[in-house]
Amino acid sequence: MSIQIHPNEQAILALIEETQIKLGRAVKRNRQVLDLTQCDLGARAGVHQTCISCFEKHGDMTFDLFIRAAHGLGVRPSELLQAAEGQEPNNDDDDTEGNQSIEFRKKSQG
């Protein structure tokens, strides 16, 4: 007996998987900009390096890992999600940087 998945459900599952992969890539990009190893980010986030590796490579993540990785990178989770989706993050704290990507802001601060 096989399980039938509604086409709308298939589309949602595909979108979730695609977003998780994009988030993993955004974590990797931002980690590299900060010149951090996966071990460094894991230590900052309170998780093992293998969790960071699986997140970056395959998008394997939980909501908890997503929040921890953002914290370890020093960004808000919403900024990381916007970067993953290719949008420019909004920065309510400083209007002069509102249109810059997370990566660019981190480079200019370092």
N, C-alpha and C positions, 0 to 999 in steps of 0.2 A: 504494500500500500504506500503510495507516495503522497506527499503533502502538496497541496495546491496553494500557490502564492498569487494573490491578486496582482495584476499588472501595476497598479498604483503603489502597492507595497514594494514591489521589485524596484520601482523607480526611487522610492524613498531610501531603501537599503543601499542602492547604488550611490545616491547622493551622500549618505552618511559615510560610506567607505571612501569616496572621493575627497570629502572634506577632511577626514582623518589623515589621509595621505598628504594633503596639502598642509595640514597643521604640522605634520612631522617634518616636512621640508622647510617650513617657516622656522621651526625650532632649530633645525640644523643651521640654516642661514644665519640666524641671530646668534647662535652659539659660536659659530666661526668668526663672526664680526667682533664678538667680544673676546676672541682668542682663548676660548675655553675648550678643554677636552670634554668628552662625554663624562668622564669621571668627575671633572670639576663641576659640571652642571648637575650631575647626580648628587654630589655632596651639597651643593647649594639648595637643591630641591628636596633633599631628604629621601632620595631613592637610589637604587643600585644602578650602576652604569648600564647594565643590560636592559633595564627599562627604557633608558634614554635611547639606546641603540635600536631597540625594536620600534619605538615611537618614530624615530627619524627614518628608519629604513622601510617600515611597513605600515605606519600609521596605527600600530597596535597601541591602544591607550584606553585608559579609563578617564572619567571626568576628573577624578582626584589627580591623576598624573598630569593632565592638561593644566590644571590650576597650579600644581607644584612646579611644572616646567616654566610656566609664565613667571611665577614668583622668582624662580632661580635665574631667569634672564633679566629680571628687574623691570618687567613690563606688565601691564594689566592684561588679563585674559582676553578682553575685548580687542585690544590692540593686536594681539597675536592672531586672533581669528580674522580680523580685518586684513592683516598682512597675508594670511593664508589665502584669502579670497581675492587678493590682488587689489584691495582697496587701500586708500591712504587712511591711516588711523587718525581719528580726531583727537586732539590734545586740548582738553578744556583748561589745563593749567597755564598754557602759554600759547597765545594765538599766533605768535611768530613762527612756531614750529608745527602748526596744525596740519599743514599739507605735506610734511616730510614723512618718509617711511620710518619704521622702527630702526631699520638698519642704518639709515643715514643719520638719524638722531644719535644713535649709539656711537657711530664713528666720530661725529663732531664733538661729542662729550668726552671722548677718550683721548 
